[in-house]
Amino acid sequence: VNPAYQGPGAAVAELDRAVTGLGLTGLKLYPMYQHWAANDRDLAFPIYRKAAELDIPVMIHQAGSTRIDAKLELGRPAILDDIGREFRDLRIIIAHCGIPWVEEALFLLTKHPNFYAELSYLIATLTRRDLFLLLHRCEPSFVPLEKIFFGSDYPGFLYDPVALLEKLSTVNDEAAAMGLPPIPQGKLRGLAGDNFAAVLRLPQTT
């Protein structure tokens, strides 16, 4: 779905076809690659309106990119604030936790009840200790860990998803060395899958 290709009307029609005809259950958007702003009321808002009507989550690549033709200024997570104010019930997922604007993305999770973030790409760039510290400071900053979930970015990047999940599941091995309490196991299970299942309204494992 690219509203800059044939206009928002065609994008909305394609989204409707994908969900009602093909049975797809979510949408991912790439504004910075397609050179449109995620908060463009004329181009983007009709898509969010249709997604809200279809009651599907929308993941937005609101993060950086090393591709030369990607427009970095269109990737700032703060652009999504307009969407959060307008569409209070639309489930919005910030891809890659907004890297390199991670703090900005996390603050949006604090502000908007319907915002979430996933860890793909970011988790591959962090050491296990840095991942522990990132997760450990979320809740003191009013970011519920239930609003964050694992992602691998595979096969877009050929990181080993099993190794990345192992990094997440063993982060508490860093707790003692840092003199900090471990992250509760239930919250780690949520990060590993149950949080995303809740966003998709799927049965959870716990």
Buried (B, 14 or more C-beta within 10 A) or exposed (E): BBBBEEBBEEBBBBBBEBBEEEEEBBBEBBBBBBEBBBBBEEBBBBBBBBBBEBEBBBBBBBBBBEEEEBBEEBBBBBBBBBBBEBBEEBBBBBBBBBBBBBEBBBBBBBEBEBBBBBBBBBBBEBEBBEBBBBBBEBEEEEBBBBBBBBBBBBEEEEBEBEEBBEBBBEBBEBBEEEEBEBBEEEBBBBBBBBBBBBBEEEEEEE
